[in-house]
Amino acid sequence: MIRRLRRAVRRVYRSTVDLSHPARSPLGSAVVNCVVYEDGIRQPGDCPAEEAVRRVRKSGRGFVWIGLHEPDEAEFKGLAELFGLHPLAVEDAVHAHQRPKVESYDGALFAVFKTCRYVEHEVLTATSEVVDTGELMVFTGRDFVITIRHGRHGSLGPLRERLEAAPERLAMGTSSVLHAIADQVVDDCLAVADAVQDDIDRVESEVFNESAGRAGRGDAGRIYQLKRELLELKRAVAPLDRPLDTLANRTLPGVTADVRPYFRDVADHLARLTDQIAAFDNLLDSILQAHLAQVTVAQNEDMRKITAWAAIIAVPTMVCGIYGMNFEHMPGLGWTYGYPAVLALMATACYVLHRSFRRNGWL
């Protein structure tokens, strides 16, 4: 009941704005929105990037935030020329499949983050997808923020709304937006780790549930699948350590001294997440070893039962084999009660063996 309630809460929590909606700006199909912020306040109306940049640079304060979803080279070319983005960073942003990193190009920062989403499922199987990953690229300069999202999750709509509700944070400049994005990426990964823990707890309880019987103790395929999905989460989380350390401790273009401590806080959350994933991996190793030990014990029990029944059946087989050799001079052949006596002897021997095996736990 508690697990079902957790899953229901997660579904409600994740039903947030998806920036892949069909509303597009005139710049192209990949552009989700283009918003101007001055003194932390969102300016009314959406406008093309050229107009937004002209307004910001004319006023000398604020910045423009442009959001894109999976742009191709042609769609991103105009923005790259408008903001003077480095060709190497542009290539990485368009083609994706990059490791998390932070790089500085001519006064602008280019950051890559891996986004994670927990895939809801009623029953965990050996082929269940548990962790889905995407990518989020961020360009930041003195007066612009460009976010490029790859994948069907990692929406920045709720984040934008939270920042707009706290204009003092937006007033700190583009580095505050970069911090908010990094913080959300890590928080989303923490939520995924908490959800994966529910699956691990369920598998663990099935493996060690004595009353469930052999059929209810799970299988190695589900445990191995969880380990693979946990590895997917680890690949998204582990490389974040170096970029966050760079943002927290190095002097970078556009990252002010006031924002730098906030990146250290995100790095602390990442360290907790890394430790949590390592603990999960060790726990799954222990669960897998315990499951394999149970399988070995169950096989040994089966072999003991088979051996015990084979020994019991061997007694009448031996007696019948001896008396089936058709010799003339054999004990009991001329005795009236010989046949029932032999049957009684076989039944008694089988009963004694069965009772002995039961007493020793073989049956």
N, C-alpha and C positions, 0 to 999 in steps of 0.2 A: 504494500500500500504506500509506504514512504517513497519507494523508488518511482512508482507511477505518479505520485504527486510532484516529485522533482522533475520528471520528464514533462509533465503538463506545464509547470512553471517555466521551464526552459523554452518550450514552444511559444508561450506567450511572450517571453522576453525577446526571443529572436524574430518575432514577426514585426520587424522594423522596416523602415523605408529601404527599398531596393533602388539603387541608382541606375539600374539598367532599364528604367521605365521609358516609354516611347517619347516622352517630351524632350525635344532636342532644340538646341539653339541654331541660329542660321549658319554658324560656322561649319557644321558638318554633322553627320549622323553619330559620330563618336563623342561629341561634346554633350555632356549632361547639363552643365550650367556654367555660368560666368557671372560672378558677383563681385561688386566693389565694396570694400570696407574702409571707412574713414573714422579714425578715433575709436575703433572697436564697434562701430555701428554699421549695420548693413544698409547700404544705399538702395532705395527703391528701384525696382525694374531690373530686368536682365538686358544685356547689350552685347554685341560682338566684342571679341577680345581687343581689336584695334581701338574701338571707342572706349573700352574700359581702361586700357593702359593710358590712353590720352588723358582721360579724366584724372587718373591717379597722379600722373607725372605733372599735370598742370597744377593740381592743388598742392603737390609736394608732400602729401601725407596719405597714409593708408596703403592699401595693397589690393590687388585683384586675385581672386581665387577661382581657378578654372578646373573643373572636374571632367575627366574623360573616361570612357569605358572601351577598352580594347581597340584603340585607334590603329589604322594602318599607316604606312609611310606617307601616303599622299595626304591623308587627313591631318597628320601631325606636322607635316613639313611647314605649313604656314605659321604655326605657333612656334616652332623651333627657330624660324628666321626672325619672327617678331621679337622674341626674348633673347636671341643670340645664344641658344643652347648648344653645347658641344656635340659634335656629330657622334662621338662614341657613346655618350649618354643617351642620345636620341635613339641610336640603334638598340641599346639595351632596353629602353623603355618600350619600343615597338615590338620587339621579338620576345621579350620576357624570358622566363626560365633562367633567372639570375639568382645568385646567392645573395642573402641579405648583406648590404654594404652601405657605406657612406663615402662619397667622393666629392672633391672640390674641383670645379671647373670655372676658371675666370670669374671669381667672385660669386658664383652660384653653387648651391649644394644639390647633389643628386643622391637620394636615399632609396634603397630597395628593402621592402619588408615582405615576409611571407605571412599570408593570412590563413587562419584555420577556422574550420566549422565542424561541429559535431553532427554526424548524420544520424538522425533518429531512426530507430528500428525497434520492433516489438520483441524479436527473438534474435539473439546473436548466433550466427551460423559460421561455418568455416569459410564462407565467401562474403560475409557482410562487410560493407564499407563503413568504417567508423569515423575516420578523420578525412575531411576533404580540404585541400589546400589551394590557395590562389596566390596572387602577387599584387603588391601595391607599390607603385613608384611615386616618388615625390620630388619635384623640382622646387627649390626655394631660392629666391633672390631678395633684393632689398624691397621690391614693391610687387612681388608676384609669388603665388603658390600654384603649382600645377600638379594635380594628382591624376595618375593613370592606374586604373584598376583592371586586372585580368582575372577572370573567373566570375561566377554567378553569386558570390557572397563578398563579404568585406565592405558592405555599404558604408559610406561616410555621411549619409543623410542625417542620422541621429546625432553623430558627432558634431556636424555643422550646427544643428539646432541647439545643442548644449553650449557650444562656444558662443553662439549668438545671444544666448540667455545670460552670458557672463562677459559683457563687452570689455571689462577691464583686462581680461586675458587676451582678447583679440587686439587690444590696444598695445600689447607688448610686442607686436610685430609678427612677421612670418615664422620666426623660430618657435613661437608659442603654438602655432598650428602644427608644425612638425613634431613638437613634443606631444600634443594631444593625439596625433595619429599614432606615434610610437606607443603611447600609453594604451590606446584602444587595442592595438595589435596584441600587446602582451596580455591585457585583460581578457581578450577573446580566447587566447591560448590557455589562460588559467581556467576559463569556463569549460573549455574542451577537456582539459585535464581532469576537472571535477566530474564531468560526465563519463569519461573513460574509467574513472575510479568506480563508478556504479557498475559498469560492466565487469571490471575485475573482481569486485566484491561478489557479484552474482556467480561468476565462474568459480571463485574460491569456495563459496558456500556449497555449490553443487559437487565439487571435487571431494570436499570433506564432510558431506552429508551422509552419515551412516544409514539413516532411515530411508534414503532415496533408492538404495539398491544399486546394483551395477549399471543398470540402464539409465539411471538419473545422475550419474557422476560426470557427465560431459564427455568430451573427447579432446584429443590432442590438437585436432584441426582448429577448433575454436580458440584454444589458448595460443596457438601459433599465429592465427589471424590477428589476435589482439596485439601480439608482439610486433607484427608487421605494421599495423596501424600506429602503434606507439612509436615505432621507428620513423614513420612519416611525420608525426608530431615533433619528434626530436630533430629531424632534419630542418624543420621550420624554425625551431626555437634556438638550438645550439649556436648557429652562426650569428645570431643577433647580439651576442655578447660583445664582440669587437666593435661593431658600429655604435652601440650605446655607450661603450667606454670612450670611444672617440668623441662623441657628442658631449659627454659629461666632463671630460678632462682636457680636451684640446681646444685651442682657439681656432674657430672656424668662421668663414664669412657668414654673416647674418645671424649667428648664434650669440646672443647677448649674454653677459655675465649673470643677469637676473634669471635667465631661463635655464642656465646650465645645471643648477642644483636639482631642477625638476627631472632632468634626464638621469641624474644619479638615483633618484627615487624609482624611476622606471627600471633602471639596472638592478636595483634591489629586488623588485618584483620578479624580474627575469631570473635572478639567482635562485629565488625560492622555487620558481617553476622548473628550472633545470634540476634542482635537487629532487623535486617531486617526481619528475619523469624518470630519473635514475632509480628512485625507490620503487616505482611501478615496474621497471624493467627487472630489477632484482626479485621482486615479489612474483612476477610471472615466471621467472626461471624456477623459483622454488615450487610454485604451483605445478609447473610442467613436470619437474622431477618427482613431485609427490604423486601426480597422476600416473606417470610411467611406473613408479614403484607399486601403485595399486594394481595396475595391469599385470605386472609380474607376479604379485601375490595371488591375484585371481587365477592366473594361468597355473601357478603351482597348486592351488586348491583343486583346480580341475584335474590336473595330472594325478594328484593323490586319490581323488575319487575314482578316476578311471582305473588306476592301479589296484585299488581296494576291490572294486567290482570284478576286475580280471582275476584277482586271487581267489575270490569267492567262487566264481564260475569254474576256475581250474579244478576244484575238488570233484564235483560231479563229472566233469569232462574226463579227468584221470580215471575215476572208477569205471565209468562207462567204457572208456577206451580199453581198460584191462579186461573187462568181461566181454568185450566185443572181439577178442582175438580168437574165439571159437576153439579153444583147447578142450580136450575131454576131461582131463583131471584138474579141475579148478575147485577151490574151496567153496562150498555152499551150493554147488550145482544140483546135487541130489537132495538137498534139504527142502522141506515143504515151505518153511518160512524164510528161506534164503533171499528171495526177491524183496519182500517187505523189509527184511532186516537191512539189506543194502541201501534201500531207499531211506530208511530211518537214519542209517549211518551218514549218508550224504547230507540229509536235511540238518542233522545235528552239527556236523562239521561246518556247514555253511552258516548256521545260526551262531556258532561260537566265533567264527571269523568276523561275521557282521557285527556282533556285539563288541568284539575287541577293537575293530576299526572305529566304531562309534565312540567308544571310550577314549580313544587316542585322537579323536577329532578329524579323522580322515573321511568320515561320512556324515 
